[in-house]
Amino acid sequence: MHRVGSAGNTSNSTRPRKEKRLTYVLNDADDTKHCAGINCLSVLKTSGADSCDYLFTGSRDGTLKRWALSEDAATCSTTFESHVDWVNDAVFAGETLVSCSSDTTLKTWNCLSDGICTRTLRQHSDYVTCLAAAGKNSNIVASGGLGGEVFIWDIEAALLPITKSNEPVEDESSNGIVSSGNSVHPMTSLRPISSNSSISVHTVQSHGYTPIAAKGHKDSVYALAMNDCGTLLVSGGTEKVVRVWDPRTGSKNMKLRGHTDNIRALLLDSSGRYCLSGSSDSMIRLWDLGQQRCIHSYAVHTDSVWALASTPSFSHVYSGGRDLSLYLTDLATRESILLCTKEHPILQMALQDDSIWVATTDSSVHKWPAEGHNPQKVFQKGGSFLAGNLSFTRARACLEGSTPVPVYNEPLLTIPGTPAIVQHEILNNRRQVLTKDAAGTVKLWEITRGAVVDDYGKVSFEEKKEELFEMVSIPAWFTMDTRLGSLSVHLDTPQCFSAEMYAIDLNISGASEEVKINLAQETLRGLLVHWLAKRRQKSGSQASANGDIASSGKDIPIRSHSHSRAEMDDGADNHSGLVLPSFEFSTVSPPSIITEGSQGGPWRKKITELDGTEDEKDLPWWCLDCVLNGRMPPRENSKCSFYLHPCEGSSVQVLTQGKLSAPRILRIHKVVNYVIEKMVLDKTLDGGNSDGQFTSGQSQLSSLGDGSFRSGLKPWKLKPHIEILCNNQVLSPDMSLATMIYGDHLNIPGCWLGQCQVTELMQSGLGQYSSLYDVGF
């Protein structure tokens, strides 16, 4: 488990942020599929006339899914979405599903519910990597993580209703909204601990309940296992030892040594006498806890063992790991057989009758024959070998060419996933992102509406990136990662409000050439449009002109809405009840929002599932201020400053004595029109009017449209033709000032920050001449 910065794991971020971040995760067209590796599997058997088996999967995409199983099909019935980082493990505590994540939390869910999180448990200081549950004592669950912490939870006590407290605690909701709670509840099945024991109570309480913290690990914990009665707990990790605990008291019973690398998987038999361990040293070891020693070692794999599953009688073990292979081993006779090989490392397995579900770093899950009730049937197929007791024996056998042949070549059933995005490139227009997934498919995403605009298939990513290159410079208003297997777009204030575009470039019909759009503001409106509609509905107000929206007991005025497009003035940010087409997010596969609550911690929800009750305790205040009031923080570097004067030898008069200032997004053809106007007027830039495209000192100077001149002036016989050059390169009229000035970041030949030459070529009925101007930035 590698610590990597993620959308929701803000506690491990090394970059300080004063304000809370808003992240939105883009979902592909089919939300019933996982889009990243599957870290955990659990099978739930139900009873009754209409009962069926369910498979629960937890993924690196941050979600869990419930699959209804039939003989030859698996149907996704629910997605459990609340974690903001990888889901690492999931177990059952009675009818409660408990999951853990790299977001440092445990979450509880009703197994057969519609995916609502019932409680979030916050005790760990780092990634929570593993869970263990007592089969018969269904209240008890243990959790371990990278912080070296092991907690023992009484789930029944943790889920008790909270009645009274002066401290804010987390309520039963998927977004971490908080409520008041009672003081610490006693554990109904665990003995209270004494002050002189080897365990300590964690200082951070979770909604008034405090679990037992078993102390002893000095480093990361990767694996846990518990016997059915909940009287024995084993743990392992980077210390290469198996620690044995009494979960009823948290006391340490023993420490077992033998592995030479990290312990990644553990199993206990129902009685708690025997323990199986799998390690990165490629070995499987069988321990007799009564004798406190290893009684057998099995050299089956050629690389790290990451997953173990045993038959109900604990007579045989299924093992998988980094060598892509699934083996079945008879613990008594040491006979082993290769069941199948995969294309990806095996992360976890779960038995279902005579078959076994296998999860890998791929987003798909496969069901293979296993003969769990009578594993000897598999050995009768032939091809078995005797497991050695030293790790190098298997490695040497593999090198000598005696690699076993798999018994099965095709799985019984496959639950397909969506290939995870493994490579991405933000294009220069800062609205589109080119991606490549694990299957090699290259797609073009438009992040301002969360949609795939082009699917190029399996083409060269680098060639397509070069083909899509645009000579344009727009500020980096968002950051992005693909840790969850999909695109996670991060918005931080005030940086996210730095990018503007002309409405005409966004193909907004009827928009004036001068109308500017702030990309972050319109994106936020698109993301929160469903929240705003439900908020209005709950407050009893109508979506009418000059409507008021209630928030935190007071009204926040909203500007008037238009029934057509947004009404916007140059340089002003007005509001519309409608979302601009370029910022409409899909309701079929809506993105999910990830953000930090002020009290309940980070949370995640689809934008269509926001119920309108979320306020400044749940959503960043700057997002609400932007959407409800149209306010944005002051933006830096929104203009470019420069000087314009003739070059040496030019016969054209000085156009300006002072510094000129213009918006970064202003196009070169506007500069051309400006120069034409000043030449027609034959005067220096002292006066001003108009739209404020240019500023000289404190004066506003006009910027005329193509072919327009001030009234009363004698027109040219032929319109002057102006070309502006940057280091002898003719600039396109559609290029922006920012692109010209910061073109070195785009690898535009000849552009650099410093002295620049602007060449003016003028043609009239009086003849033809040219002059050079220096533009200093």
Secondary structure as GFF3:
##gff-version 3
##sequence-region A 1 777
A	DSSP	three_ten_helix	10	12	.	.	.	ID=ss1
A	DSSP	beta_strand	22	25	.	.	.	ID=ss2
A	DSSP	beta_strand	38	45	.	.	.	ID=ss3
A	DSSP	beta_strand	53	59	.	.	.	ID=ss4
A	DSSP	beta_strand	63	69	.	.	.	ID=ss5
A	DSSP	beta_strand	74	81	.	.	.	ID=ss6
A	DSSP	beta_strand	87	93	.	.	.	ID=ss7
A	DSSP	beta_strand	96	101	.	.	.	ID=ss8
A	DSSP	beta_strand	105	110	.	.	.	ID=ss9
A	DSSP	beta_strand	117	122	.	.	.	ID=ss10
A	DSSP	beta_strand	128	133	.	.	.	ID=ss11
A	DSSP	beta_strand	140	145	.	.	.	ID=ss12
A	DSSP	beta_strand	150	154	.	.	.	ID=ss13
A	DSSP	alpha_helix	155	158	.	.	.	ID=ss14
A	DSSP	beta_strand	168	170	.	.	.	ID=ss15
A	DSSP	beta_strand	178	180	.	.	.	ID=ss16
A	DSSP	beta_strand	199	201	.	.	.	ID=ss17
A	DSSP	beta_strand	212	214	.	.	.	ID=ss18
A	DSSP	beta_strand	221	226	.	.	.	ID=ss19
A	DSSP	beta_strand	233	237	.	.	.	ID=ss20
A	DSSP	beta_strand	241	246	.	.	.	ID=ss21
A	DSSP	beta_strand	251	257	.	.	.	ID=ss22
A	DSSP	beta_strand	263	268	.	.	.	ID=ss23
A	DSSP	beta_strand	274	279	.	.	.	ID=ss24
A	DSSP	beta_strand	284	288	.	.	.	ID=ss25
A	DSSP	beta_strand	293	298	.	.	.	ID=ss26
A	DSSP	beta_strand	305	310	.	.	.	ID=ss27
A	DSSP	beta_strand	316	321	.	.	.	ID=ss28
A	DSSP	beta_strand	325	330	.	.	.	ID=ss29
A	DSSP	beta_strand	335	341	.	.	.	ID=ss30
A	DSSP	beta_strand	346	352	.	.	.	ID=ss31
A	DSSP	beta_strand	355	360	.	.	.	ID=ss32
A	DSSP	beta_strand	365	369	.	.	.	ID=ss33
A	DSSP	alpha_helix	376	379	.	.	.	ID=ss34
A	DSSP	beta_strand	385	386	.	.	.	ID=ss35
A	DSSP	alpha_helix	391	399	.	.	.	ID=ss36
A	DSSP	beta_strand	413	415	.	.	.	ID=ss37
A	DSSP	beta_strand	421	426	.	.	.	ID=ss38
A	DSSP	beta_strand	432	437	.	.	.	ID=ss39
A	DSSP	beta_strand	442	446	.	.	.	ID=ss40
A	DSSP	beta_strand	451	457	.	.	.	ID=ss41
A	DSSP	alpha_helix	461	467	.	.	.	ID=ss42
A	DSSP	beta_strand	479	481	.	.	.	ID=ss43
A	DSSP	beta_strand	488	491	.	.	.	ID=ss44
A	DSSP	three_ten_helix	495	498	.	.	.	ID=ss45
A	DSSP	beta_strand	500	502	.	.	.	ID=ss46
A	DSSP	three_ten_helix	503	506	.	.	.	ID=ss47
A	DSSP	beta_strand	516	518	.	.	.	ID=ss48
A	DSSP	alpha_helix	519	527	.	.	.	ID=ss49
A	DSSP	alpha_helix	529	539	.	.	.	ID=ss50
A	DSSP	beta_strand	548	551	.	.	.	ID=ss51
A	DSSP	beta_strand	554	557	.	.	.	ID=ss52
A	DSSP	three_ten_helix	581	583	.	.	.	ID=ss53
A	DSSP	beta_strand	592	597	.	.	.	ID=ss54
A	DSSP	beta_strand	601	606	.	.	.	ID=ss55
A	DSSP	three_ten_helix	607	609	.	.	.	ID=ss56
A	DSSP	alpha_helix	621	629	.	.	.	ID=ss57
A	DSSP	beta_strand	639	646	.	.	.	ID=ss58
A	DSSP	beta_strand	660	663	.	.	.	ID=ss59
A	DSSP	alpha_helix	668	681	.	.	.	ID=ss60
A	DSSP	beta_strand	694	696	.	.	.	ID=ss61
A	DSSP	beta_strand	699	701	.	.	.	ID=ss62
A	DSSP	beta_strand	725	726	.	.	.	ID=ss63
A	DSSP	beta_strand	729	730	.	.	.	ID=ss64
A	DSSP	alpha_helix	737	741	.	.	.	ID=ss65
A	DSSP	three_ten_helix	743	746	.	.	.	ID=ss66
A	DSSP	beta_strand	755	764	.	.	.	ID=ss67
A	DSSP	beta_strand	767	776	.	.	.	ID=ss68
###
